[in-house]
Amino acid sequence: MGGNKQDAVEQLQFIRDLRNAIYAEFKKGINPMTIPATLKLPKYENWAMYDQWLTMNTWRILMDEYMGPFPWRPDQGPRETK
């Protein structure tokens, strides 16, 4: 299964829209742990597997934004090699 440039553009826009929707919920003061169960993006509801994957996609973006990216580590500078 492949894709083309337009598919990549649309996926990137989906991620941006999802992130913006999550931040809109943050601004409302919604408990972040309830967002994945309630968030909807009607613009994408005709996408294949939308209903099956939206919650998981929301959890992933939510955790990156709320807790930081995984696996994140502070930059400790160059490492010596032996």
N, C-alpha and C positions, 0 to 999 in steps of 0.2 A: 504494500500500500504506500503510495507516494503522494506527493503534492506538488504544487507549483508556487510561484511567487505570490499569486493572489491568495492562495490558501494561507501562506505565512502571514501576509498582511492582515487577513481576517482573524487569524488566531491571535496576533498581537493586539488587535483592536478588542477582541473578546477579553483578553487579560486586562487591558486598560479599563474597559467598562466594568469588569468584575471588581477590580481594585477600587475604582471610584464608587461603586455601589457599597462596598464594604466601608469605605471612609464616610459615606453618607450616613450609614447606620451608626458608626462611632459618634458622629456629630449629634445624632439624636439621643445619645446616651444609652443605647441598647446594650444589653449584656453581650459581650463579644462571643460568648460560647453558644448563644442562641441564633446567631446570624446564619450559619450554614443551613439550619433547618427551615429558615423563613425567607431567605433571599431568593428573588426571582429576577431573571433577565429576559423579559418577553421578546426582545429583539432577536434572541437566539433560540427560542423554543422550538423552531422548526429544524434545528440541527440534529443530526443523528446522535443518539445517546445523550441528549440534553438532560432528560429527567434522571438518567442513571448516573451521570457524572457531575452535574452541577454542584451537588453537596460536597463531593470530594475536592473538586477544583476550588470551591470556596474555602474549605478547610486549609488547603495548601497556601493560598494567597493570604488568608487571615493569619495563619501562623507565622509566615514570613514577615508580615507587617506588624503583628502584635508582639512577637517574641524575637524577631530577627531571623535572617536566613540560616538554614541548616546546610551543611555544617560550618558555622561561622566561628572563626577564631580571630583574636586580635592579631594584627600584623606584628610579628616579632623580628622582622628584618631578615636579612639573608642568613641561610644556614650553612654551616661548614660541611663540606663533604670529605670523606676520608679516602 
